[in-house]
Amino acid sequence: MRFPQLADNYREYAYVANNAVGTVTVLDLVNFRADRTLQVGASPSAIAVNPTRNEVYVTNSGSSTVTAINADNNSIAATIGVQRGPTGIDVDPTGKRAYVANADSNSVSVIDLATHRSIATAAAGVQPAVVRVSPDNRSLVVANRGAGSVSVYAISEDNPLKLRSTYDKCSGASDIAILSDSSKAFITCPGNDEVMAVNLSSAPGSWEAKQDPASMQDHLLARLRVGKQPGHIALKPDSGEIFVSNYGSDSISEISTYTNEVGGTYLIGTQPTHGMVAADNTSLWVAANGSDSVNLYSIDDGRMSNSIHTGPGPDAMAMSPGQPVLLVADSRGADVAVIRTRATRGPELFTMLPAGPHPVAIAIKAYKAR
């Protein structure tokens, strides 16, 4: 299979955070080659892409900063000071603000992305690790790993962060998925071997609020038993199901987001760490960290259908929006595997691209140059 013909002004870059050396490797995905390496702060740990501006953001947990990268020329645009130990980051749907979980300060910072400065800080639980903004831009969900709790904040233009609700008994709270209609959040609780389902408040005056006034309040929906040490959550593009990677039991759990029930748990490979559902909702890619492979699970058939060997310790993944390729960072190496997802004879490893030591996060920015 050949790659699609891309427009002359099409640009696509992958940004890889190399935790061990304080750098971000930029990969050119039009030509499949390394573009450059950028020096950021100490221990970069997470990356987020701005949906409306040509910028990418990296949290540097060892230097208490966030680095803004200009994707037009792949240069450092700004270094933004936040509180201690920034780990997770997410950008709102408008591209105006970023939210950062500061694990060592037990707080969340709000960054104005037009001015590249922190404009607000709110207290969180102990060791907040992951933040997610709802698609309707009304709610921020925070997983507090050290506290074993989940915090939900109301967000608005005038009041950046207002604590709305808190839920405990989510030991080691680690990852969050929010449905595309912003109605529910699902959070993994690895210490409990559970996934927590939370209803997110509907907007006053909305159809949901008129049908059920109780929907205007956050509330706990369910605690779902899955496999051992559930970590990453992969959400189907149609939001109908989520898939949870159970690191401790070499399995994935399939959960219906309509009924809040576990449909089944299936063996997928040794120590699965990340999952990603294809755009057509039919297949799930799972990084099996202990098997040095990425395994393909057929959602319609309910079984593993393929396995592709990668470098050592496959972990963070990203799917190209413009080409049929999946990128997989080798956490125990210094490479990124490029997998062709729709090759003539089935999925196959296309090439390995260089990164820095211990790559822990990867994100892709695609745009048309002016």
Secondary structure, 3 states (H helix, E strand, C coil): CCCCCCCCCEEEEEEEEECCCCEEEEEECCCCEEEEEEECCCCEEEEEECCCCCEEEEEECCCCEEEEEECCCCEEEEEEECCCCEEEEEECCCCCEEEEEECCCCEEEEEECCCCEEEEEEECCCCEEEEEECCCCCEEEEEECCCCEEEEEECCCCCCCEEEEEECCCCCCCCEEECCCCCEEEEEECCCCEEEEEECCCCCCCHHHHHCHHHHCCEEEEEEECCCCEEEEEECCCCCEEEEEEHHHCEEEEEECCCCEEEEEEECCCCEEEEEECCCCCEEEEEECCCCEEEEEECCCCEEEEEEECCCCEEEEEECCCCCEEEEEECCCCEEEEEECCCCCCCEEEEEEECCCCEEEEEEEEEECC
